């Protein structure tokens, strides 16, 4: 009989402050290898638990993907106060901030406002709005202390997770309620993060039911803009999580999670208007945002080889921005089932149905929709087989997602992955995948007067982008290879290379000048269509070195290139600037140093190359520092400084969707945390 998989990884993770895995993951790691996919890797970096790659508990060492896991200790010692800032840790991920409450997050592909090619998951809930396609990062706030881990897959994930997981998947997994018992209180503030307060309380009935509730409120000041920025930010939120194991049976669990939020965001809009010269107006005000969601998931494990989960959730999001107000309501149901067939095959398959209804609540001459409401419907299924070709050495994974949706019709997203274990410390893998990005509501029904065009016409002329209901999904075929090594118990590294081929990229085709009788103006139409294609390629190098028992270093470098083209006679409006919207070079070095007497000193040095969107954004180097005093696990005081090397710097350029862009300021804040 084979020996159990070593638990060295969790001694290492505990040293890093990860807080330990879920019990079912510990059970997975203690399982005899003959009941696993016969890949035995017994080193710290290889044994880190992941579930996003295969929808089942696995390890980094036997994942044929570029995967990175952010642990709770990494989050705590980063000094970050919100999810997008945490993601700056991840190799190859490009995070840019364009206002106090606005971010764009991308990896391996075009960098636009709403992270449209990256799929975000929070506890199994898909976070992807269909108005502009992507993520509103400002409302995806969390109690960071409640995060179990963040699994980031760089590269396509559409086979398991569906459309829009084109260049990556970010899966945020929060802690089981049994791991957050008792009270937690944090409070802090500084020059920009003026007030951050949160309270969480957890409890149990002693018979298999555990729960927690939380409340959080913060106020954030304005970033920098010549003449003054108007992007202050105030939001409150609350929620709960309950986990129930009937009869305290570890093989059955019901999870219910709920959240709600509401607040205001300051904005400055520069809007076109046909009324009078200069045919634009500046509007400053507070835009309200609100939302609520609830998720329920039943999970049943029959044995170590078979089980299923049934999940459903309801999500409603409201944004009454001055330029365009809307509300979206989504309902999603998903069934997943996994089982083993013989000694060599592990199958996982699933079905999913999703419906999203959009209501346009207010619109302007600058931005409007030809349809004031619409319902997006999607039904999909997937199947994946993980085959052990050579015991302890070679695994082949093949699968596909089949989907039918009301925007682009039938889509398929296959993938094939091969993993080879050279020995216990060295792994090589390769993959070929197809992924799709669905057109957004705005790309189908949008009517946007982007800018005034001087002319000799008797009425003002505007450049107008017009949506088209016939626009098709963007597609990408990705080729990936990776090498992962644990050189010693203290040093590990991995290298990943990729090549992406894009087709059907959404751009626009210019038409002839026409007259708008309702607004007494002329317009130059540019109609949305699949006018672009291109390619992207790059590499990511990442390493971790435990210099001593009290000092750890980590760092990464990424190279990214894009070559995107449009058909002759068309306008790259949606694709504009994306060849240089991504920095060609990024590098980061992080240090975690335990000084003794319960003191911690953490530092991060980041370099981001220049980008050139509608306007050039110069390269920058910045440093973050954190000094923490932690006399016990129950109490902590931290002083954090971010972006310390300059007073302010730009990270994004103005676009038609974001005409006013702030620069990121130097910030300093202090925080106190107590829990029991």
C-alpha positions in Angstrom: 0.0 0.0 0.0 1.3 3.5 -0.9 2.2 5.8 1.9 -0.1 8.7 2.8 0.6 12.1 1.2 3.0 14.0 3.5 1.5 16.8 5.6 4.7 18.9 5.4 2.8 21.6 3.5 0.5 22.5 6.4 3.4 22.9 8.8 4.8 25.3 6.3 1.4 27.1 5.7 0.9 27.4 9.5 4.3 29.0 9.8 3.0 31.5 7.1 -0.1 32.1 9.2 -2.6 30.5 6.8 -4.7 29.4 9.7 -5.0 25.7 8.5 -7.2 24.1 5.9 -10.8 23.0 5.9 -11.3 19.6 7.5 -12.3 18.0 4.2 -9.0 19.2 2.7 -7.1 17.7 5.6 -9.0 14.5 5.0 -8.0 14.7 1.3 -4.3 15.1 2.1 -4.4 12.1 4.6 -6.0 9.9 2.0 -4.0 7.0 0.7 -2.4 7.8 -2.7 -4.0 5.0 -4.4 -7.3 6.8 -4.0 -5.8 10.1 -5.4 -4.9 10.7 -9.1 -1.6 8.9 -8.3 0.7 12.0 -8.2 2.9 12.0 -5.1 4.5 15.4 -4.4 5.7 15.9 -0.9 7.2 19.4 -0.8 5.8 22.6 0.7 5.1 24.6 -2.5 3.7 21.5 -4.2 1.2 20.6 -1.5 -0.7 23.9 -1.2 -4.4 23.0 -1.6 -6.4 24.3 -4.6 -9.8 23.5 -5.9 -10.4 26.0 -8.8 -8.4 24.0 -11.4 -10.5 20.9 -11.3 -13.5 21.8 -9.0 -12.2 19.2 -6.5 -9.6 19.5 -3.8 -6.2 19.1 -5.3 -2.7 20.5 -4.9 -0.6 23.0 -6.7 1.9 20.2 -7.5 -0.6 18.3 -9.5 -2.4 21.2 -11.2 -1.8 21.7 -15.0 -2.3 25.4 -14.7 -0.5 28.6 -13.7 -2.1 28.7 -10.2 -1.2 31.0 -7.3 -2.7 30.9 -3.8 -3.0 34.0 -1.6 -3.1 32.9 2.1 -4.7 34.8 5.0 -1.2 35.7 6.3 -0.2 37.2 2.9 -3.4 39.3 3.0 -2.8 40.5 6.6 0.9 41.4 6.0 0.2 43.1 2.6 -1.5 45.9 4.5 -4.3 46.0 1.8 -7.7 47.3 2.8 -9.7 45.9 -0.1 -9.8 43.0 -2.5 -8.3 44.7 -5.7 -5.3 45.9 -3.7 -4.7 42.3 -2.4 -4.5 41.1 -6.0 -1.4 43.2 -6.6 0.5 40.3 -4.8 -0.3 37.8 -7.5 2.3 37.2 -10.2 1.4 38.5 -13.7 -1.8 40.3 -12.5 -2.0 44.0 -13.5 -4.0 46.2 -11.1 -4.5 49.9 -11.9 -6.5 52.4 -9.8 -8.2 55.3 -11.6 -10.2 56.8 -8.7 -10.7 56.3 -5.0 -13.3 53.6 -5.7 -12.3 52.5 -9.2 -9.9 49.7 -10.4 -9.2 47.6 -13.4 -7.7 44.2 -13.0 -6.4 42.1 -15.8 -3.9 39.3 -16.6 -2.5 38.0 -19.9 -4.8 40.2 -22.0 -6.3 43.7 -22.7 -6.6 46.0 -19.8 -9.9 47.9 -19.8 -12.1 49.3 -17.1 -14.3 46.4 -16.0 -11.9 43.5 -16.2 -14.0 41.9 -18.9 -11.8 38.9 -19.6 -11.3 37.9 -16.0 -14.0 35.9 -14.1 -14.3 36.7 -10.4 -16.0 34.1 -8.1 -16.8 34.7 -4.4 -17.9 31.5 -2.5 -19.1 30.1 -5.8 -21.1 33.2 -6.8 -20.2 34.5 -10.3 -19.4 38.3 -10.2 -19.8 39.5 -13.7 -22.2 42.3 -14.8 -23.6 42.2 -18.3 -24.0 46.0 -18.7 -20.4 46.7 -19.8 -19.0 43.2 -19.2 -16.8 42.7 -16.2 -16.6 43.5 -12.5 -17.5 46.6 -10.4 -14.7 46.1 -7.9 -16.0 48.9 -5.6 -18.9 46.9 -4.4 -17.1 43.5 -4.0 -15.9 44.4 -0.5 -15.2 41.8 2.1 -14.0 41.3 5.7 -10.5 40.4 4.6 -10.0 38.5 7.9 -12.7 36.0 6.8 -11.0 34.9 3.6 -9.7 31.4 3.7 -7.7 31.8 0.5 -7.8 33.3 -2.9 -7.0 31.0 -5.8 -5.9 32.8 -9.0 -5.7 30.8 -12.2 -3.8 32.7 -15.0 -5.1 31.4 -18.3 -8.5 30.2 -19.6 -10.9 28.6 -17.2 -14.0 28.4 -19.4 -14.2 24.5 -19.5 -15.3 24.4 -15.9 -16.4 28.0 -15.1 -18.0 29.1 -18.4 -18.0 32.2 -20.6 -15.8 35.2 -19.7 -13.1 33.2 -17.9 -10.9 34.1 -20.9 -7.5 35.1 -19.4 -8.0 34.1 -15.8 -10.2 33.1 -12.9 -10.0 34.7 -9.4 -11.8 32.5 -6.8 -12.3 34.0 -3.4 -13.1 31.3 -0.8 -14.2 32.5 2.7 -13.7 30.6 5.9 -16.2 28.1 7.1 -18.3 29.5 10.0 -16.7 27.0 12.4 -13.4 28.8 11.8 -14.7 32.2 12.8 -16.2 31.6 16.2 -16.2 34.4 18.8 -16.0 38.2 18.2 -13.7 40.2 16.0 -13.4 44.0 16.0 -11.1 46.1 13.8 -10.9 49.9 13.6 -8.5 52.2 11.8 -8.0 55.2 9.7 -5.5 57.6 8.0 -5.1 60.4 5.6 -7.0 58.7 2.8 -8.6 55.6 4.3 -10.2 58.0 6.8 -12.3 55.4 8.7 -12.5 51.6 8.5 -14.5 49.8 11.1 -15.8 46.2 11.2 -17.4 43.8 13.7 -17.9 40.1 13.3 -19.4 37.6 15.7 -19.6 33.9 15.3 -21.3 31.1 17.3 -22.5 27.5 17.3 -25.4 25.4 18.7 -23.0 22.6 19.5 -24.9 20.2 17.2 -23.4 20.8 13.8 -24.7 24.4 13.1 -22.1 27.2 13.1 -22.7 30.8 12.0 -21.3 34.3 11.8 -22.6 37.8 11.2 -20.7 40.9 10.3 -21.0 44.6 9.7 -18.5 46.9 8.1 -18.4 50.7 7.3 -15.7 52.8 5.7 -15.1 56.3 4.5 -12.4 57.1 2.0 -11.2 60.5 0.9 -10.3 61.7 -2.6 -7.3 60.8 -4.7 -5.2 63.5 -6.5 -6.4 65.5 -9.5 -5.1 68.9 -10.5 -7.9 71.3 -9.5 -9.2 68.8 -7.0 -10.7 65.3 -7.2 -14.3 64.5 -6.4 -14.1 60.7 -5.9 -14.7 60.3 -2.2 -16.4 57.0 -1.1 -18.7 55.9 1.7 -20.2 52.4 2.0 -21.7 50.3 4.7 -22.4 46.6 4.4 -23.4 43.5 6.5 -24.0 39.9 6.1 -23.9 36.4 7.5 -22.8 32.8 6.9 -24.2 29.6 8.3 -22.8 26.1 7.9 -24.8 23.1 9.0 -23.7 19.5 9.1 -26.8 17.3 9.9 -25.9 15.0 12.8 -22.4 16.5 12.6 -21.8 14.3 9.6 -18.7 15.6 7.8 -19.9 14.2 4.4 -23.0 16.4 4.3 -23.1 20.2 4.6 -25.5 23.0 3.9 -24.0 26.5 3.5 -26.1 29.7 3.4 -24.3 33.0 2.7 -25.9 36.5 2.5 -24.7 40.0 2.0 -26.1 43.5 1.5 -24.5 46.9 1.0 -25.3 50.5 0.3 -23.4 53.8 0.0 -22.4 56.7 -2.2 -19.5 57.3 -4.5 -18.3 60.8 -5.6 -17.8 61.2 -9.3 -17.1 63.9 -11.9 -18.6 63.3 -15.3 -17.8 65.2 -18.5 -20.9 64.6 -20.6 -21.7 65.6 -24.2 -24.8 67.8 -24.8 -26.4 69.1 -28.0 -27.9 72.2 -26.3 -25.2 74.8 -26.6 -21.5 75.3 -27.2 -19.0 74.0 -26.1 -21.4 70.9 -26.3 -20.3 69.3 -23.1 -21.0 69.8 -19.4 -19.2 68.8 -16.2 -21.3 67.2 -13.5 -20.1 66.6 -10.0 -22.1 64.6 -7.5 -22.6 61.5 -5.4 -23.8 58.3 -7.2 -25.7 55.9 -4.9 -24.9 52.1 -5.1 -26.7 49.3 -3.3 -27.2 45.6 -3.6 -27.9 42.3 -1.9 -27.3 38.6 -2.5 -28.0 35.2 -0.9 -26.5 31.9 -1.8 -27.4 28.3 -0.6 -25.3 25.2 -1.3 -25.9 21.6 -0.4 -22.8 19.3 -0.6 -22.9 15.5 -0.2 -19.9 13.2 -0.4 -20.8 9.5 -0.8 -17.1 8.4 -0.4 -13.7 9.8 -1.3 -14.4 9.2 -5.0 -17.9 10.4 -5.5 -20.2 13.3 -4.4 -22.3 16.2 -5.7 -23.2 19.7 -4.8 -26.3 21.8 -5.7 -26.0 25.5 -5.5 -28.3 28.4 -6.2 -28.1 32.1 -5.6 -30.0 35.4 -6.0 -28.1 38.7 -6.7 -29.5 42.2 -7.1 -27.3 45.2 -7.8 -28.3 48.9 -8.2 -26.2 51.8 -9.5 -27.8 55.2 -10.1 -24.8 56.8 -11.8 -25.6 60.2 -13.3 -24.5 59.1 -16.8 -26.5 55.9 -16.7 -28.6 54.3 -13.9 -29.5 50.6 -13.9 -30.5 47.6 -11.8 -29.6 44.0 -12.5 -31.2 40.9 -11.0 -29.7 37.5 -11.4 -30.8 34.0 -10.5 -28.4 31.1 -10.9 -28.7 27.3 -10.3 -25.8 24.9 -10.7 -25.3 21.1 -10.1 -21.9 19.5 -10.0 -21.2 15.7 -9.7 -17.9 13.9 -9.5 -17.1 10.2 -9.5 -14.3 7.7 -10.3 -14.5 5.1 -13.0 -12.0 2.3 -12.5 -8.5 3.0 -11.3 -7.6 5.6 -13.9 -10.5 7.9 -14.6 -11.9 10.8 -12.4 -15.0 12.4 -14.0 -16.6 15.7 -13.0 -19.7 17.0 -14.8 -22.3 19.7 -14.2 -25.3 21.6 -15.4 -26.1 25.3 -14.9 -28.9 27.7 -15.6 -28.6 31.5 -15.3 -31.0 34.4 -15.9 -30.1 38.1 -15.5 -32.7 40.8 -16.0 -31.5 44.4 -16.7 -33.5 47.6 -16.1 -32.2 50.9 -17.3 -33.4 53.4 -14.7 -32.0 56.7 -16.1 -30.0 57.7 -19.2 -28.5 60.8 -20.8 -27.7 62.1 -24.2 -24.1 61.0 -23.5 -25.1 57.4 -22.8 -28.4 55.6 -23.4 -29.8 52.2 -24.5 -32.1 51.5 -27.4 -33.7 48.9 -25.1 -34.7 50.0 -21.6 -34.8 46.4 -20.3 -33.6 42.9 -21.3 -33.2 39.4 -19.9 -30.1 37.4 -20.5 -30.6 33.6 -20.4 -28.0 30.9 -20.4 -28.0 27.1 -20.0 -24.8 25.1 -20.0 -23.2 21.8 -19.2 -19.7 20.6 -18.9 -17.8 17.3 -18.5 -14.1 16.7 -17.7 -12.1 13.5 -17.3 -8.8 13.3 -15.5 -6.9 10.2 -16.7 -3.9 8.7 -15.0 -1.7 7.6 -18.0 1.3 6.6 -16.0 1.0 5.9 -12.2 2.7 8.6 -10.1 4.1 10.3 -13.3 1.6 11.4 -16.0 -2.0 12.8 -15.9 -4.0 13.9 -18.9 -7.2 16.0 -18.4 -9.7 16.7 -21.2 -13.1 18.3 -21.1 -15.4 20.9 -22.6 -18.1 23.4 -21.7 -21.2 23.5 -23.9 -23.4 26.6 -23.6 -26.4 28.2 -25.2 -27.2 31.9 -24.3 -29.6 34.5 -25.6 -26.8 36.9 -26.7 -24.5 34.9 -28.9 -26.2 31.5 -29.2 -24.2 28.2 -28.9 -20.7 28.3 -27.6 -18.1 25.6 -26.7 -15.0 25.8 -24.6 -12.8 22.7 -24.7 -9.4 22.2 -23.1 -6.7 19.5 -22.9 -4.0 19.5 -20.2 -1.0 17.2 -19.6 0.9 17.1 -16.3 4.2 15.3 -15.9 5.9 14.7 -12.5 9.6 14.5 -13.2 10.3 13.7 -9.5 9.0 14.8 -6.1 10.4 18.3 -6.6 9.9 19.1 -10.3 6.7 19.2 -12.4 6.1 20.3 -16.0 2.7 20.8 -17.7 1.1 22.1 -20.9 -2.4 23.0 -22.0 -4.5 24.0 -25.0 -7.8 25.8 -24.4 -10.6 27.7 -26.1 -12.4 30.5 -24.3 -15.1 33.0 -25.2 -16.1 36.5 -23.9 -19.8 37.2 -24.5 -21.0 40.6 -25.8 -22.3 42.9 -23.2 -25.8 44.5 -22.9 -24.2 47.9 -23.8 -22.5 46.4 -26.9 -25.9 45.2 -28.1 -28.1 48.1 -27.2 -25.8 51.0 -26.4 -26.1 54.5 -27.9 -23.2 56.7 -26.8 -22.4 60.1 -28.0 -18.7 60.0 -27.3 -17.4 63.4 -28.4 -18.3 66.6 -30.2 -16.8 66.9 -33.7 -16.2 70.5 -35.1 -17.8 70.9 -38.5 -19.5 73.4 -40.8 -22.9 71.7 -40.5 -25.9 73.8 -39.4 -26.2 71.8 -36.2 -23.6 70.2 -33.9 -22.0 66.9 -35.0 -21.2 64.1 -32.6 -19.2 60.9 -32.9 -21.7 58.2 -31.8 -21.1 54.5 -31.0 -24.1 52.4 -31.8 -24.7 48.9 -30.5 -25.7 45.9 -32.6 -27.7 42.9 -31.5 -25.9 40.7 -34.0 -22.5 41.2 -32.5 -20.9 37.8 -31.7 -18.7 36.5 -28.9 -15.0 37.1 -28.8 -12.9 33.9 -28.9 -9.4 33.0 -27.8 -7.3 29.9 -28.2 -4.5 29.7 -25.6 -1.3 27.6 -25.6 0.4 27.3 -22.2 3.4 25.6 -20.7 4.7 25.7 -17.1 7.6 24.4 -15.0 7.3 24.2 -11.2 10.3 23.4 -8.9 10.9 23.0 -5.2 14.7 23.4 -5.3 15.0 22.9 -1.5 12.6 23.0 1.5 13.3 26.8 1.6 13.4 27.7 -2.1 10.7 27.2 -4.8 10.0 28.8 -8.1 7.9 28.4 -11.2 8.0 29.6 -14.8 5.0 29.9 -17.2 4.8 30.9 -20.8 1.7 31.4 -23.0 0.5 32.4 -26.4 -3.1 33.6 -27.0 -4.7 33.9 -30.4 -7.8 36.2 -30.5 -10.6 36.2 -33.1 -13.8 38.3 -33.4 -12.6 41.1 -31.1 -15.3 43.7 -30.7 -14.6 47.0 -32.4 -16.7 49.3 -34.6 -17.3 50.1 -38.3 -17.8 53.8 -39.3 -20.9 54.8 -41.2 -22.1 58.0 -42.9 -23.2 61.1 -41.2 -26.9 61.2 -40.4 -29.4 63.6 -38.6 -30.9 63.1 -35.2 -34.3 64.9 -35.3 -35.1 64.3 -31.6 -31.9 66.1 -30.4 -31.5 68.5 -33.4 -27.9 67.3 -34.1 -25.9 65.3 -36.6 -24.0 62.2 -35.7 -21.2 60.2 -37.2 -22.1 56.6 -36.4 -19.6 53.9 -35.5 -21.5 50.5 -35.3 -20.3 47.8 -32.9 -19.1 44.6 -34.7 -16.5 41.9 -34.6 -13.8 43.8 -36.4 -10.6 42.8 -34.6 -8.2 39.9 -34.2 -4.7 39.5 -32.8 -2.4 37.7 -30.5 -0.7 38.0 -27.1 2.2 36.3 -25.5 4.3 36.5 -22.4 6.0 34.8 -19.5 5.7 34.9 -15.7 8.5 34.0 -13.3 7.7 33.6 -9.6 9.8 32.5 -6.6 9.7 32.2 -2.8 12.8 31.9 -0.5 12.7 31.3 3.2 16.0 33.0 4.0 15.7 32.0 7.7 13.0 31.0 10.1 12.2 34.7 10.6 12.7 36.2 7.1 11.0 35.3 3.9 11.4 36.8 0.4 9.1 36.5 -2.6 9.2 38.1 -6.0 8.0 37.9 -9.5 8.5 39.2 -13.0 6.2 39.2 -16.0 6.5 40.0 -19.6 3.4 40.7 -21.7 3.0 41.7 -25.3 -0.2 42.3 -27.4 -0.6 42.7 -31.1 -4.2 43.5 -31.9 -5.5 44.5 -35.3 -8.7 45.6 -36.9 -10.1 45.0 -40.4 -9.3 47.7 -43.0 -11.9 50.5 -42.9 -13.0 49.8 -39.4 -12.5 51.7 -36.1 -10.8 50.0 -33.1 -13.0 51.9 -30.7 -13.5 49.2 -28.1 -10.0 47.7 -28.7 -8.4 51.2 -28.7 -5.0 51.4 -27.1 -5.1 47.8 -25.8 -1.8 46.9 -27.4 -0.1 49.3 -24.9 -2.8 49.2 -22.3 -0.8 46.4 -20.6 2.6 47.1 -19.2 5.3 45.0 -21.1 7.2 44.6 -17.9 6.2 44.2 -14.3 8.3 43.2 -11.3 7.7 42.9 -7.5 9.8 42.0 -4.5 8.2 41.4 -1.1 9.9 40.8 2.3 8.3 39.5 5.5 10.6 39.8 8.5 9.7 38.7 12.0 11.7 41.0 14.2 11.1 39.2 17.5 9.2 40.4 20.6 6.1 40.0 18.5 7.1 42.7 16.0 6.7 42.3 12.2 8.2 44.4 9.4 7.0 43.9 5.8 8.0 45.7 2.7 7.0 45.6 -1.0 8.8 47.2 -3.9 6.8 47.3 -7.2 7.8 48.3 -10.8 5.2 48.8 -13.5 6.2 49.7 -17.1 4.6 52.5 -19.0 1.3 52.0 -20.8 -0.2 54.0 -23.7 -4.0 54.1 -23.9 -5.7 57.2 -25.0 -2.9 59.1 -23.3 0.5 57.9 -22.1 0.9 56.7 -18.5 4.6 56.7 -17.4 6.2 53.8 -15.7 6.5 54.0 -11.9 8.2 52.4 -8.9 6.5 52.4 -5.6 7.0 51.0 -2.1 4.7 49.8 0.6 5.8 49.3 4.2 4.0 47.8 7.2 5.1 47.6 10.9 3.0 45.3 13.0 2.9 44.5 16.7 1.2 41.2 17.5 1.7 40.1 21.1 -0.9 37.4 20.6 -3.2 36.0 17.9 -6.0 37.9 19.6 -4.6 41.4 19.3 -2.7 43.3 16.7 -1.7 46.9 15.9 -0.3 47.8 12.5 1.0 51.0 10.8 0.9 50.9 7.0 2.2 53.2 4.3 1.5 52.7 0.6 2.8 54.3 -2.5 5.5 56.0 -0.5 8.0 57.0 -3.1 6.0 59.9 -4.5 3.1 62.2 -3.6 1.0 60.8 -6.4 1.2 59.0 -9.7 -1.2 58.0 -12.5 -2.0 54.3 -13.1 -4.7 54.7 -15.8 -5.6 57.0 -18.7 -8.9 58.7 -19.5 -11.2 56.8 -21.8 -14.7 57.6 -23.2 -16.1 55.5 -20.3 -13.9 57.2 -17.7 -13.2 60.8 -18.9 -11.9 61.9 -15.5 -9.1 59.8 -14.0 -7.5 60.5 -10.6 -3.9 59.8 -9.6 -3.0 57.5 -6.8 -1.9 59.3 -3.6 0.6 58.3 -0.9 -1.3 57.0 2.0 -0.6 56.2 5.7 -3.0 54.6 8.1 -3.1 52.7 11.4 -5.3 49.7 12.4 -6.1 47.9 15.6 -7.6 44.4 15.6 -8.9 42.3 18.5 -10.5 38.9 18.3 -11.3 36.1 20.7 
